[in-house]
Amino acid sequence: MKNSIVLFIAGLFLLAAGQPGLAAVTGVSIEMKPAKITKHLSGDGYAINQPTIRVLSTGGKKYDALDTNWDMKFSIITKEAHTINWMVIDHDVSFTGQGDSVNFDPPDKDGNYKTKYIPPKFSMSPIELCNNEVKIRGKNSMLDGFVKKIPDAYTVKYKAKFKRTVMQTTHSKSDSVNVPAWVVCEKTKQAKKDPGKQVVFLKSVDLKTSTKSYRGKCPVTIIHMATFKVNSGGDISYALIGEDGSKGPSGKLKFAKAGSKTVSWKRSIDIPKPKPGSLAGGEIGASQEIYKGTTSLKYSIYPRGSKVGAAPPPKKASFTVQCEAPVKKPARAQKKAPATQQMQLKAREVEKIQ
């Protein structure tokens, strides 16, 4: 009898000692299903079977709202391993972000889970992330939208509870995996385009004359000089025209790069004819009426590339000319010889004739 009791107690000790060994033959594993990538309007890719966060811009100037009409979903593959002495009696999945966690029942037949928005584990909120990316890409990026990926945005944990068929003991095993999230910054029709870094093509235009007021002999030549300065490549067409309809040089200037070019007109001004009823020019050596002249510079610009700059109004240069008629000198008077000399000359002429 004593031997039977000893054997029974020894068996209990052996059974207890074997408990850890039996527990070690159970286990679980979790992994994400391969991401099914689709293309966004912008050309960026995002997964349709993994966490996706959609951000909106209500006013077009910046991103300021989350699109809560979309559920986040994720797809996982879970496995359990155990011997015939154990069985799975319960399991659950938890989805954890920044401070929030959701527990799920078993997934659907495709292994998919869905949840409402949970903030990701990231230093920026999805809205801040989109606005920060706009600073890098420019406001033009809001017209089509774009996608940003957050690595390790969430943690998915799988836990299974096992029960041993002998002695009815239980224990749990778990495994976890970090999953990314794709932040879709949606397009907006209200977004305004960047002004961009544009260069003003035409820097300056100047029209000068060799003199603004002339008084002297005519005709006189008044030189007009038109100078164009540009900041980049392009063409400028030009024409110099007088107030009387006279035409000076015209054509097109071609600029390969920034620089300046000058065109000139040697305009000849002659003595103007007095107007009917005018007293100008009535006396020898008197000044004629003042001629008031104006030369206009008309031009158009043709910048190349992303250059801007509208042509200002035509340039004008005014001048005056006061022509002076040449002073006529009186004819020299012939000196008359004395009367006696004249009589002697006549006598000599008579003698020669005889």
Buried (B, 14 or more C-beta within 10 A) or exposed (E): EEEEEEEEEEEEEEEEEEEEEBBEEBBBEBEBBEBEEEEBEBEBEBBEBBBBBBBBBEEEBBBEEBEEEBEBBBBBEBEBEBEEBBBBEEBBBBBBBEEEEBEBEEBEEEBEBBBEBBBBBBEBBBBEBBBEBBEEEEBEBBBBBBBBBBEEBBBBBBBBBBBBEEEEEEBBBBBEBEBBBBBBBBBBEEBEEEEEEEBEBBBEBBBBBBEEEBBEEBEBEBEBBBBBBBBBBBBBEBBBBBEEEBEBEBEEBEBEEBEEBEBBBEBEBEBBEEEEEEEBBEEEEEBBBBBEBEBBBBBEBEBEEEBEBEEEEBBEBEBBBBBBBEEEEEEEEEEEEEEEEEEEEEEEEEEEEE
